[in-house]
Amino acid sequence: MLHLDVPEANSPEANDALNEGLRALQDALRTPGLETALYNGLPPSFHDAMGRWWTAYDRYLSIVSGAMKVTCARGCAFCCMDNPRGISGVELLGVFQSLAPEQRGTANAPAERFQTLVDEHGVEDAQVRSKAQLNPCMYLVEGACSVYAARPMACRMFFSVTVPSACDPATDAQPVNPKLEPPQVLKDLLKAISHRLQLHRLPKDLRRGMAAIELHPPLRR
């Protein structure tokens, strides 16, 4: 990971956004009955808390990325050839709930292709090989993310400050891709929420995780 000197990351505005996100995730974690909520229905207060979290985190990203010369733009989708990792179960749930009916099941084939690479080469090498094969994300439609509002943190925090063509896996260019990760306490809260929802055992990469969550008993109904 590249660490850039971005004073705005520690600015009062950025810290306020992260603190707002912290409170939102704490509220989500305190939601009563999360262990059975997928069967009984997630209450509006949970959706509200998660919505406040994403709004706060996006505000943090806007503050920090605004201080960089970010070159990402609609139609530049080389990063969408990757298979994001480190995704919590509650994030996968958010993507699942955003899917149109015709989008459900589209993760199965990409997940199987990635699993084959994992079986043959291990996870780390599978990531490299999958990206080199230019296998696009199943939610990439005409160069744009069709689940943009629900995309997981691993997608949101990834930026480029070099020319878009440098991100092309087919070139030998060396792109500069800072990753604006939140503090560990926020990632731990997402994990804790996922555990209470009984979603903590799902695969932590997008393709296999989405294929698996569609098979989760209460979500198949």
C-alpha positions, -999 to +999 in steps of 0.1 A: +000+000+000+012+035-008+011+060+020+009+095+007+014+126+029-021+140+029-026+163+059-063+164+051-066+128+064-061+141+099-080+173+095-109+182+119-133+176+090-120+142+082-120+132+119-155+144+123-166+122+094-149+092+109-164+098+143-198+101+128-193+068+111-181+053+143-214+063+161-234+050+132-218+016+133-221+014+171-258+021+166-261-007+140-243-031+163-267-023+192-297-032+171-318-057+191-323-092+176-296-091+148-290-128+153-324-136+138-330-104+118-324-120+084-353-143+091-375-118+108-366-087+088-340-061+095-356-031+113-355+004+097-332+016+125-305-008+113-308+004+077-307+040+089-275+033+109-258+016+080-268+044+057-254+070+081-221+050+082-217+050+044-226+086+042-200+095+068-173+073+052-180+087+017-177+122+032-143+112+047-132+099+013-143+131-004-124+152+020-091+132+017-093+124-020-102+160-027-066+169-016-051+145-042-050+147-080-074+117-084-076+106-120-105+081-117-135+088-139-166+070-152-156+045-179-121+039-164-127+005-149-094-013-147-097-017-110-130-035-116-110-064-131-098-071-096-116-093-070-118-071-039-109-087-007-114-081+030-152-076+026-173-081+057-206-101+056-227-070+063-212-053+032-220-084+011-256-082+025-258-046+014-247-054-021-272-083-022-301-062-011-293-036-038-294-062-067-321-062-093-337-096-097-319-102-130-285-095-113-289-123-088-269-154-097-244-135-118-217-141-093-218-179-096-196-182-128-170-156-117-169-173-082-163-207-098-135-194-121-118-177-092-121-208-070-105-229-097-075-205-097-074-206-059-073-244-060-046-245-086-024-215-074-034-203-040-053-171-031-025-146-036-015-159-071-052-163-080-057-126-074-029-117-098-039-143-125-076-133-123-068-096-128-043-104-156-071-123-174-092-091-174-122-108-158-145-079-151-167-076-120-201-091-126-216-058-116-197-037-142-222-026-168-210-005-198-180+007-179-199+017-148-206+000-114-243-010-113-242-014-075-223+019-069-243+031-040-239-003-022-203-011-032-181-023-004-154-004+014-126-022-006-140-006-037-147+028-022-113+034-008-093+026-040-081+055-060-056+063-087-034+095-089-017+084-121-030+083-157-059+058-161-039+037-186-013+030-160-039+008-142-042-015-172-029-049-160-017-056-196+009-028-194+042-026-174+032+008-160+034+014-123+002+030-111+000+049-079-032+036-061-036+050-025-060+030-004-079+052+021-086+027+047-106+037+078-092+031+113-091-005+125-119+001+150-143+008+122-134-024+104-137-043+136-173-029+140-182-041+106-169-076+115-188-075+148-221-066+130-215-094+105-209-119+133-242-109+150-260-113+116-245-148+113-227-137+081-191-139+094-183-172+077-189-160+042-158-158+019-141-124+022-137-117-015-165-101-036-170-129-062-171-159-039-188-139-011-217-128-033-221-163-047-223-177-012-246-151+003-272-159-023-273-194-009-278-182+027-311-198+039-331-167+048-320-149+016-331-177-007-367-173+002 
